[in-house]
Amino acid sequence: MAVVVPLDSRQASITRLLLTETGPATVEAIANELKLTSRVVRYNLPSIETFLRPEGLRVVRRRGVGVWVSGDDDRRQAMLTSLGAAEGPRVLDGEDRKLQVLAALLDASPRPVHIGDLEGELGASRPTVRRDVRAAEAWLEGHHLHLQRLPGVGIVVRGSEIDIRKGLLSLVLEAVPAERLLSLMSEAALRAPQRADTRGLAEFASRLDLPTHRSILTQQLLEPDDNGPMAMVATLYLAIVTRRVRAGRQAELRSGQLRSLIDHPVAAAAARIAAAVEKEANLVLGEADVAAITEFLLGFVELVDASLATQADDEIVIDRLVASAASRLHPSLGEDVQLRRSLGEHLRRLRVRLRYGLPVTNPLDQEVRQRYPDVYRVASEIVAALHPVGDAVVPQEEVGFLTMYLAGSLERNRLRPKTRVTVVCPAGMATAWILVSRLSAEFPNVEITRVVSKTAFESDLDVAATDLVVSTVPLDELSSVQTVVVSPLLRERDLRHLSRILGEPAH
């Protein structure tokens, strides 16, 4: 009896794609979808065929047509289900390897990591690991951290402990889906061990004891049912602080900044949180670590200091912000009382951070930029035109915060401006309506203004009533309107392309 070798993670991804396709797919299309090379896909097809054959399924390859899996639909579905639970050997793609390299270097800092250790951890050759390290270096530079190579010793990340912690926070938020983080924070994660998840940095996040830190924050700060983004970020940050302190990495702050944070009213809440962490984790947090928690809390807790009373020119700044947003996005923004109140509270917090010289950071900036690109552009223009607050220039990070407030108002009042889209297809219209249905379901902010054939579109170039042309066939380049060519079924790569223009899909 022949023994069937389990699929590795890369082969499982190819198999999963083939089983979900209802028709032939070219090797090139499969490679593009999974960010692989065509050679890698072809190399793995025989192993996949051997794996599927005992289940009555067959991999069919036909020149000029493509590759597909033939067999009973029930067996296809059963195999898809079993692939979800399979734990074959892991093969990391380039992006995953970069994430793992970053996590290993940040977690070890300021201790160097030998490149041989990275080879063993990633299961990759030394030249491959060196390429991944170079790719990680650009990410580190963007987070105020630097990579130092020590001949005969290894590679080490240089930077302040505060920046190391923020780097780990940003890395996990970028690499682990929000729903997965929320799952890891739940009490159920403590009671029932979950299947190992090696996607992104989920495995690293699972070792942070997130449920315990979420419980601490719930007792000291958060509402029990608060599953909002900032509650998730705060839990993750606190868990990273604990991990770093347990490893002997203490925070360091300038004396003036340390004193400002110790004397701040929010320091009392930070001290209570720190005391709870010390009790639960059986460790000691130094004065600078408590101050670092205070600094983080200043980013999202509503401050209740008497010095935060509204200043005379605050209303003038808010009026300018709201009027500018209303003229660019939607007139009804000017009547949103909640928007004005939120901006007022945020402006007072911003004044405090600027007064004390505290960093202004927004860990969700990248996510907000991707989900609301149109609102982010408007927010960038508004912040660029904004005068200094007091004696300080408004930081660029405020673009993300302003985007969050404006997008929240638009979503709350269902005012999000729609993008006008013209759909173009070949002579037959059936595929166009499939595409229309998918576009409407994935991007609620889209308004389909025209559905026309290629011939009709090219004979009547009415581009004044459209912001974007989505076509299933190539068109002559139009200088006045953007054109995107997609599959009628809107494959994953099409969604990624459109999301860069329209924002993230609805789910």
N, C-alpha and C positions, 0 to 999 in steps of 0.2 A: 504493500500500500504506500503510495507516494505521500510524502510529507509536504504540505503547502506552507511555504515560508510567508510570514505576515508581511504586509506592505509597510514600507517606511512612510514617514509623514509626507514626503514629496509624492510618492506613488499613490498614496491615499488621496491627495488633492487632485491628481490627474483622474483617478478612478471616479471620484465624486463628481467631477465636472462631466465626465463621459456619461455617467448614469443619469444625470439630470438633464442632459441634452435630449431633445426629442428627435433630432435628425443628425446628419453628418456634420462634423466640425473639422476644419483643416488643422493640421499639426501647428501651423503658424498661429492660428486663432487661439488654440489651447495654450501655446507658449506665451502669447501676449497677455492672455487672461490671468495666468498664474505667475507672470514675471519670470519665466524660464526661457531657455534657449530651445529652438526646435530640435537640436541634437539631443538635449536631455530628455525631451518628451519621447522622441523615437527610441532612445536607448531603454526607457522604462516600460514601453508598451508590451514587450514579451513577458515581463514579470507580471504585469497586470492581467494579461491574457491567461497565464498559468493560474493566477489566483482566482479568477472568475469562472474558469472552465468547470470545476467541480460543482458549481451552483447552477449549471445549465445556461450560463451566459457566455457570449462569444464576442471578442473584439474583432470587428470587421474593418479592414483597411482596403480602400479602393483608390487607385491613382486617379487624380483629377476630380475626385468626389470628396474624400475625407476619411475620417475615422468615426466609428460609432459602435455602440454595444447593442447586440441583438439578443432577444430572449424574452421570457415571460415578464410582464409588468410587475406582478406581485413579487417575483424573485429580485427584480431591480430595486424595488422599494425596501425589501428585506436587507439587501446588501447595503443600501444607503444607511439604514438604521444601524447595522452592525459596524459600519465604518466609523460612525460617530462615537462608538464605545471602544474601538480598537486602540491598542497601545503599542504600535510597532515602533521600530527605531526612529529617532528624530533626525530629520535633515533640515537644517535652518537655511532660509534664503538670506540674501545679502542684507536686507533691512533688519531681519531678526538677529543676525549675527552682530550687526552694529549696535543694536539695543543691548544685547548681552555683554558686549565689550564695554559699553558705557556703564552699565550697571556694575560690572566687576571692578572697573577702575574707580568709580565714584565710591562704591561701598568700601573699598580697600584704603582709599586716600586717608592720610598722607603716606601710607605704606605702599611701596612699589609692587607691581605685579609683573612676574616674569612672563615673557611671551610664550614660553613653553607651557605654562599653566593654562594660558588662554587656548592654545592648540588643543590640549586635552579636553577642556571644558566645552569647546565648540565643535570638536570632531572635525577640524579643518586643518589644511596644510599651513605651514609658516607663511608663504607668500600671500595666501588668502587672508590670514589673520592680520598681516601687516597692512593690506589694503583696507580691511575693516577698521583698523586703528586710525588710519589716515582719514577715513570717512567720519569717524567719531570725533576727530580733533576739531573739525569745523563746528560741530554742535557745541563742543565745550567752549570754544572761543565766544560763541554767541551767548553763553551763560556766565561770562566773566571768569572763566576757568581756563587753565593752560595745561598742556601736556608736556612733560619733561622726560626725555629719554636718558637713562643712566646706563652707559656701557657696562656690560657684565653684571648689572643689577636688575634692571627691568624698566618699566614705564610707570610714571606716577602723575597723578592729577594734582596740580598746584592751585591753591586758592584759599580763601577764608573758609572756615567751618560753616559759617552762615550760608555762603554761596554753594558749598557742597550739599548742604541739606536742601536748599532750594532747587539745586540741579537734580537731585534724586526725586524730589516732588514733581518737578516738570516732566522728568523722564517717565515716571510711572503714569502720570495723567495722559501723556501722549501715547503711551504704548498699550495701556489696558483699557478696554471699553468701560464706560461708566456703569453699565448694568452689571458687569463682572465685579467691579469694585464694590458696588452696593451689596452684591451677593456675598462677597468675602467679609463684609462688615456685619452681616446679620448674625443673630444669636445662633441660628441653625448651623452656621459654619463652625461654631465651637462644638456643638453636640454631635454632628455627623461629619466625618472626614470626607472631603470632596475629591473627586477624581482629579488627578494631576492635570493641570492645564499649562502647556508650554508655549502657548501663543503669546507673543509680545513679552511682557514681564509679569504675567499673572502668577507664575510660580514664585517669583521674588515677592510680590505683594502678599501672597498667601502666608509668607513667613513673618509678616509684620505684626501679627496678633491684632488685627483691626477691630474685631468685636470688643475686646477689652478697652481699647482707646475710645471707641464710639460710646461705650457705656460710661466712661469717665466724663466725656463731653456732655452726654445727655444729663448726667447728674448735676453738672456744674454750669452748663451754658445753654444747651440746645433743647428744643422741644422733642419729646419722645418720638413723634412721627415725622420729624424733619429729615427728609431725604434729598434736600436741595443740593445744588452743586457745591456751595460753600461749606455746608456741613460735611460733605464727603471730603473736600480738600482739607478741612481742619483736622478730621480724623486721621487722614493719611500723613499730614505734616507732624502731628503729635507722635504717631507711631514711628516715623523716621527719626525724630528727636530721641525717642527712647532707644532705638537701635544704635544710634551714634554714641549716645552717652554710655550705654552698656559696653561698647567697644573702646571706651576711654577717650572719645573725641569730644572735648569740651568747647563750647562756643567762646569766642573772644570778641569784645566790643571796645571801641574807643571810650576812654573814661567819661567824656562829656556825653556821649550818646548813652552810655550805660546809666549814668545818673539821671538823665532825662526819662529813660524808660522806667527806672526804679520808682521815681517820684510820680509817675503818671497814674491817674485813677484806675486805669485798666489793669495795672500791675496787681491789684488785689485779686481780680479774677484769675490772672495768670498764676499767682501763687497758690490759689486753691487747686487749680488744675495740676500744677507741678507736685503738690503734696499728695494728691490722689495717685499720680503716676509713680511717685516714689514708693508709696505703700503697695501698689499692685505689682510693680516690677522689681521691687526690692533693690533699688539703687538710689543714688543721691544726685540731685540736679544742682549745679552751682548757680551762683547769683546771675552769671551771664546767660545761662541756659533759661532761667526764668524770665530774664529780660528779653531773650529772643522769642519766647512764647508771647510776651506782651506785644512785641513788635508785630508778630503775625496777627494777633487779635485785632490790632489797630486797623488792619486791612478790611475787616468786615463786621465787627461788632459795633452797634450803635452806641456812641460815646455819650456819657451823661455828665460831663464836666460843665460847670457854670461858665467856664471860659469859652464854651462852644456856642454861645448865644449868637443869633444871626447878626451879621455885621451890616452896616448901612449899605454897602455896595453889593452885598450878596444878591439881593433881589434884582439889581441891574444886570448882573452877570447871568442869572437864571432867565431873565426876560430875553436877553440876547440869544442864549442857547436855544430856548424853546422857539423863539420867533424864527431863527435860522433853520432849525429842524423842520418846523411847520412849512416853511416856504420850499424846502427841498424834498420832503418826504410826503407829508399829508397835512392839510390845514387843521384838522381836528386835534393834532398834537398840541396846539396852542390852548386848547380848552381842557387838557388833562390835568386835573388838580393833583392826582397821585404822582404824576411825572414830576411836577414842580416840587412837591414835598420831598420826593426821593432825591432829586438833584440838590435841594437845599441841604439835606442831611449829609449827602456825599461831599458837598463843597465844604461843609464845616469840618468833616473828617480830613479832607485834603489839606485844609489850612493847618491843622494840627501836625500832620506828617511833615509838611514843608517847614513849619516853624521849628520842629525838633530835629530836622535833618534826617527823618526816617525814610527808608526806601519805599517807593510806590511800585508795587508789583501786582500783576494780575495773572495768576496761573492759567486762567481760562482764555487768555487773549487769542491764542491760535484757534481754539475751537470756535470762539465767537466770530473770528474773521472768516472762517470757512462756512459757517452756517448762515451768516448775514453779510455777504460781501457788499451788497448795495448800501446797507445801513452803515457799514464800517467805512465805506468811501466818504459818505456824508459826514460822519463823525470826525474823520481825519481833517476834512476841510474846516469844520467848525473849530476844532482844537487848534489848528494852525493859525486861525484868525483871532483866537482868544488872547486877551491881554494878560500879563502876569497876574498871579494871585498874590497880593501883598508885594513882597520884594522878590518872589521866586517865579521862574518861568514854569508854566504848566508842563509836567512831564509827558512824554509821548505815550506812556502806558495808560494815560487817561482816555485815549481813543477807544480802547477796549471796554472800559467802564461805561463811557458815554453810549457806546453801541449797545451794551446790555440794557441800559435804561430805556433808550429809544425803541429798541426791538421789543422790549417787554411791553411798552405802551402800545405799539402797533399790534402785537399779538393779543394783548388784553382787550383792545377795542376793535380787533379784527380790521385793522386799517392797513395791513402790510401791502405796499404797492405791488401790483401784479406785473409780471413781465409778459409782454405781448409776443406770441410765438406764431410763426407761420410754419406749417408742416408740409413738406414736399415729398412726393413719392413717384415711382414710375407710373406708367399708364394705368395699371390696376389700382383701385383705391382700398382694397381690403386690408392690405398691410398698413396703410396709413391710419386706419381707425384703431388697429391694435396699438400702434404707436401713440395715438392720441389718448387712449385709455391709460396706458402706462405712464405717460407724461403727467396726466391729471392726477393719478394716484400717488406718484412719487414726489411731485413738486406742486403743492397746493397754491403756491404764489404765481403759477403760470396761467395765462389766459390765452387759449387757442383762438386766434382771430381768423385764420384761413387754413383750409386743407385743400391743396391743389396738386395737380399732376405736374411733372417736370416741364412738360411742353407748355401748359397753361401759365406756369410761373415765369418761364423765360420769355414768353410773349407779352406778359403784363407785369413788369417789374415794379409793383406798387410796394416799395419798401418803407414808405412814410408811416404806415400803420403797423409796423412790426419792429420789435427790438431784437429779435433773434430768429434765424431760420434754422429749423431742424429738418434734415433731409435724410432719406434712406439711400440716396444716390448722389455721387459727386455733382456739383454745380459749378458754373463759371464763377470766378471770384468776384464778390460784390464789395466795392470799396466802402459803401455807406452802411452796411449792416453785417453783423457777425453771422457766420454759417457754421453749423456743426453737422457732420455726417455720422449717423448712428445705425445700429441694427434695428429693424422694426420691433424686435423683442426687448430692446434696451438691456443689453448685457452689462455686466458689472463694470467693465472698462468705460462703457458709454455713460453710466451713472456717475463714475468718478470725473469724467470730462465735464459733464453738464453741471455737476455740483460746484466746480470751480467758477462757473458763470452764474448759476441760479441759487447757490447755497446748498447746504446739505439736504438730502431727501427727507421725507416726513418721518421715516422710521430708521 
